[in-house]
Amino acid sequence: MKALVIILDILVIITSILLTLLILMHKGKGGGLSDMFGASASGQSASTSGVAEKNLNRITVIVALIWIVTIIGLGLLTRFGFTAW
């Protein structure tokens, strides 16, 4: 069981970093600081997105789901007394 906890710990670290990077790769949808300083002068509507943006959205959701499942698994293992330390 300790090996499982260590694997889940490593998976949480990797998915956390990956999720942060994926979120930062998304383009601004408007209404935030980017609009205040005129960074969204491209003329495209915020509701339209290309294939790359849709794929980035899918990958972000998949990584987020893996992260959530891993956190729940670690929580359950910790709750029932299985820790790596």
C-alpha positions as CSV (number, residue, x, y, z in Angstrom):
1,M,0.0,0.0,0.0
2,K,2.9,2.4,0.7
3,A,4.0,2.1,-3.0
4,L,0.5,3.1,-4.1
5,V,0.5,6.1,-1.9
6,I,4.0,7.1,-3.2
7,I,2.8,6.7,-6.8
8,L,-0.3,8.8,-6.1
9,D,1.8,11.5,-4.5
10,I,4.0,11.6,-7.6
11,L,0.9,11.7,-9.8
12,V,-0.5,14.6,-7.8
13,I,2.7,16.6,-8.2
14,I,2.9,15.9,-12.0
15,T,-0.8,16.6,-12.7
16,S,-0.7,19.8,-10.5
17,I,2.2,21.2,-12.5
18,L,0.7,20.1,-15.8
19,L,-2.7,21.6,-14.9
20,T,-1.1,24.9,-14.0
21,L,0.7,25.1,-17.3
22,L,-2.4,24.1,-19.3
23,I,-4.5,26.7,-17.6
24,L,-1.9,29.4,-18.3
25,M,-1.9,28.4,-22.0
26,H,-5.6,29.4,-22.4
27,K,-6.3,32.7,-24.1
28,G,-8.1,35.3,-22.1
29,K,-11.9,35.4,-22.6
30,G,-12.3,39.1,-21.7
31,G,-13.6,41.0,-18.8
32,G,-10.4,40.9,-16.8
33,L,-7.2,42.8,-16.6
34,S,-6.3,41.9,-20.2
35,D,-9.3,44.0,-21.4
36,M,-8.5,46.9,-19.1
37,F,-5.1,47.3,-20.8
38,G,-6.3,46.6,-24.3
39,A,-4.7,43.2,-24.8
40,S,-7.7,41.8,-26.6
41,A,-7.7,43.9,-29.7
42,S,-7.8,40.9,-32.0
43,G,-11.4,41.6,-33.0
44,Q,-12.5,37.9,-32.6
45,S,-15.5,37.1,-30.5
46,A,-14.8,35.5,-27.1
47,S,-17.2,32.6,-27.9
48,T,-15.3,31.5,-31.0
49,S,-12.4,29.2,-30.6
50,G,-10.3,27.1,-33.0
51,V,-9.5,23.5,-33.0
52,A,-6.3,24.0,-30.9
53,E,-8.3,25.8,-28.2
54,K,-10.9,23.0,-28.2
55,N,-8.2,20.4,-27.9
56,L,-6.5,22.4,-25.1
57,N,-9.9,22.6,-23.3
58,R,-10.3,18.8,-23.6
59,I,-6.8,18.1,-22.4
60,T,-7.3,20.5,-19.4
61,V,-10.5,18.8,-18.4
62,I,-8.9,15.3,-18.6
63,V,-5.9,16.3,-16.5
64,A,-8.2,18.0,-14.0
65,L,-10.3,14.9,-13.7
66,I,-7.1,12.8,-13.2
67,W,-6.0,15.3,-10.5
68,I,-9.4,15.1,-8.7
69,V,-9.5,11.3,-8.7
70,T,-5.9,11.1,-7.4
71,I,-6.7,13.6,-4.6
72,I,-9.8,11.6,-3.6
73,G,-7.8,8.4,-3.7
74,L,-5.1,9.9,-1.5
75,G,-7.7,11.2,0.9
76,L,-9.3,7.7,1.2
77,L,-6.0,6.0,1.7
78,T,-5.1,8.6,4.4
79,R,-8.5,8.2,6.0
80,F,-8.0,4.5,6.4
81,G,-4.5,4.7,7.8
82,F,-2.4,4.0,4.7
83,T,0.4,6.6,4.6
84,A,3.8,6.6,3.0
85,W,5.5,8.0,6.1
